[in-house]
Amino acid sequence: PYRMPELNYYDEYEDLKANEKVAVIYPIITQSAYDWKGIHDYYAGYCDSCLEAKMHDSYEKTFSASGNGFRILEFLGYQVIDDIDIDKNPAILDNYDKIILLHNEYVTKKEFDAIVNHPKVVYLYPNSLSSQVLIDYTKNTITLLRGPGYPDADIKNGFDWEYDNTQYFNDWNCDNWKFYTIHNGYMLNCYPETFLPNYGYELLKTLKNL
């Protein structure tokens, strides 16, 4: 039977609960982009013209949107904002001492700038900040502007970001996980979505204390 991943940390709640002004950013744009015939289907080669997707209005906590990680961090008392909150008001990040990024693969330029200029960000999922999208709030759509291989084959990151860490995306075992330092925070060297529900205590403890 399905067990909600956050319940595995019920007994460790006091150890692991958020202890400062920290926000976790729910990747609502990425959740939307992974819709059938959405932007991700263009990348996956299923569709030549899928460069747009409808923006979702609820957190479905899907696998592609790091649902396990999000559920656990929300349970542990981390404050929640999402891509749209930041796109509409980038200064919202000033309210937090630390930001935790999930699999925020698709983001706007405004959001990208706000995140990379915040002094303390934990990049918990590799492959975040890799594709640039535009949000049309009138039509409620997102459109791919620039990303790996689009519109030119030699593009590796939609923002030409020097800290792109997509090379760690395929390590789902996290046997040798560690956080390494970049100029504005810390990056994890593996993709923790299936690791966190059962084996994540030490990782979550480290995350809290970074």
Secondary structure as UniProt FT lines:
FT   HELIX           5..9
FT   TURN            11..12
FT   HELIX           13..16
FT   STRAND          22..26
FT   HELIX           28..33
FT   TURN            36..37
FT   HELIX           39..43
FT   TURN            44..45
FT   STRAND          52..54
FT   TURN            63..66
FT   HELIX           67..75
FT   TURN            76..77
FT   STRAND          79..82
FT   HELIX           83..88
FT   HELIX           90..95
FT   STRAND          98..101
FT   STRAND          106..107
FT   HELIX           109..116
FT   STRAND          121..123
FT   TURN            126..129
FT   STRAND          131..136
FT   TURN            137..140
FT   STRAND          141..147
FT   TURN            148..149
FT   TURN            153..154
FT   TURN            158..159
FT   TURN            162..163
FT   HELIX           166..168
FT   TURN            169..170
FT   TURN            175..176
FT   STRAND          179..182
FT   TURN            183..184
FT   STRAND          185..188
FT   TURN            193..195
FT   HELIX           196..199
FT   HELIX           201..209
//
